[in-house]
């Protein structure tokens, strides 16, 4: 955990602050590689704790409550080329990424469902990379805006 990188969320007003605000929910940054076992139940495909991800280069963030069912796509290969990012809306059969396999074949990974990309993160093992893509149904995502 990176306790120096914190956001404060006003759930009722759907806004977040980067400066301390008394009485609001505090969320700390979890480094991407360690996020998977702390936030996601891979076996039951659920969110373990209320989580917020910021969308890079925007003033937006996405929040999902705990116990929400999600789609978790685990991609293994030599090299990955994601075609989507956090906050992108995907449909069933949308292309998510290209994968170069150990046999140097290129595969296309498609979305099994409709939803919003909530998380994309790589985990490294000895011989291959593992990419996790988490898709959450739009009805379970709360979009937050940075307070001005």
Secondary structure as GFF3:
##gff-version 3
##sequence-region A 1 148
A	DSSP	beta_strand	2	10	.	.	.	ID=ss1
A	DSSP	beta_strand	15	17	.	.	.	ID=ss2
A	DSSP	beta_strand	25	29	.	.	.	ID=ss3
A	DSSP	alpha_helix	32	39	.	.	.	ID=ss4
A	DSSP	beta_strand	40	41	.	.	.	ID=ss5
A	DSSP	beta_strand	46	47	.	.	.	ID=ss6
A	DSSP	beta_strand	51	54	.	.	.	ID=ss7
A	DSSP	beta_strand	60	64	.	.	.	ID=ss8
A	DSSP	beta_strand	71	77	.	.	.	ID=ss9
A	DSSP	beta_strand	79	82	.	.	.	ID=ss10
A	DSSP	beta_strand	89	90	.	.	.	ID=ss11
A	DSSP	beta_strand	95	100	.	.	.	ID=ss12
A	DSSP	beta_strand	106	110	.	.	.	ID=ss13
A	DSSP	beta_strand	115	124	.	.	.	ID=ss14
A	DSSP	beta_strand	129	136	.	.	.	ID=ss15
A	DSSP	three_ten_helix	138	140	.	.	.	ID=ss16
A	DSSP	beta_strand	142	146	.	.	.	ID=ss17
###
